[in-house]
Amino acid sequence: IVVYIVIDYCPDLNVIDGENLTVPPNLTQRASENIEHYLINLFLSGFYTLILFPVGLVGNFLILVVNLAHRGRLSAPDRYFANLAAADLILVADSLIEVFNLKKGYYDNAGLCTFMNLFQQVNLYSSVFFLTWMSFDRFVALTRIAAGAAHACCSCCLIWAFAVLLTLLPFAVAQVQHSGELNFCFANVSQVQWLEVTVGFLLPLCILAVCYWRIAQVLRRSQRQRGNQQHRPRRQRALRMIAATVLVFFICWLPVNVFISVHLLSGTDTAGAVTLWELYPLTGHAVRLAAFSNSCLNPLIYGFLGETFRKKLRLFLQEKSRSAKLQRFASEKHIYAPVAPTFRSKSASLVAS
């Protein structure tokens, strides 16, 4: 069994039938390292599949269902969180490709690499833009009149359009520039990676830092005043929920952005060279799963810190339970209802005769 594992993970070893097999020490060490990396990958994928993936799939779907059931009474933060749940649900479904990628298989497949990175970049841009706009919206709500539902709907449509445009436009340019290459994935282009790091991470980080610095100033100033006491607890809860969502987002997406930035700053991006994901498959697998876990943790934050969502969920479950009881009662009444006897009148019998 040990010889089979060494041969399986060391393809450079030549085996001739009928001769004694002598395994060099360096090949044995390489095989043991590959087996160790494979087991770590297997553990990370199993943890994500068994724990985080069901939470992300069910949680984001539940957020969408509950908010759609109360779509006529949604506030601006609820609309933003519902759209964020839609983006997260797409990425959670797309993450199964990475979960089963234990031997860097799809990185060599141009179709799978392009398909997965398209969905990942749309989710990345939409998520960070929604979080940035939510923080700016909360800052505006603290200083002036909050925006209405029509303004929130228009903002959501613009964010989705900008995220799709920011993904498809570099994709189209890269496809034209590398049209003759067979195994080409646009996500490996250095310009696309720089755009993802700067526009999708560093620029929103600066905007969020300024927004929360100004929000902290407004809250400290409002605490010295006694006016507007009734709206303060609700605003502080909304700010805590948004701050927790932003913190989890950057903790989860920081490793993959650092991973790409180190590769870009090292200057090893040359034509025909192997990619960073091929050089360090274990690190690439880990940072991608960390980024995907953000979409699984957002429903927990929204469920635990969102008091409005808990009330809507409780009302939604009560309505579903009540309607199920009514349907069951109606079906039982229809089944067990006695059949009324039919009496024919005397005149009707005479007419019939």
Secondary structure, DSSP 8 states (H G I E B T S, - for coil): -HHHHHHHH-TT----TTS-----HHHHHHHHHHHHHHHHHHHHHHHIIIIIHHHHHHHHHHHHHHHHHTGGG--HHHHHHHHHHHHHHHHHHHTHHHHT-TTS-GGG-HHHHHHHHHHHHHHHHHHHHHHHHHHHHHHHHHHS----HHHHHHHHHHHHHHHHHHHHHHHHHHHHHTTT-SS--GGG-HHHHHHHHIIIIIHHHHHHHHHHHHHHHHHHHHHTS-SSTTTHHHHHHHHHHHHHHHHHHHHHHHHHHHHHHHHHHHT---TT---HHHHSHHHHHHHHHHHHHHHHHHHHHHHHH-HHHHHHHHHHHHHHHHHHHHHHHHHHHHHH---------HHHHHHH-
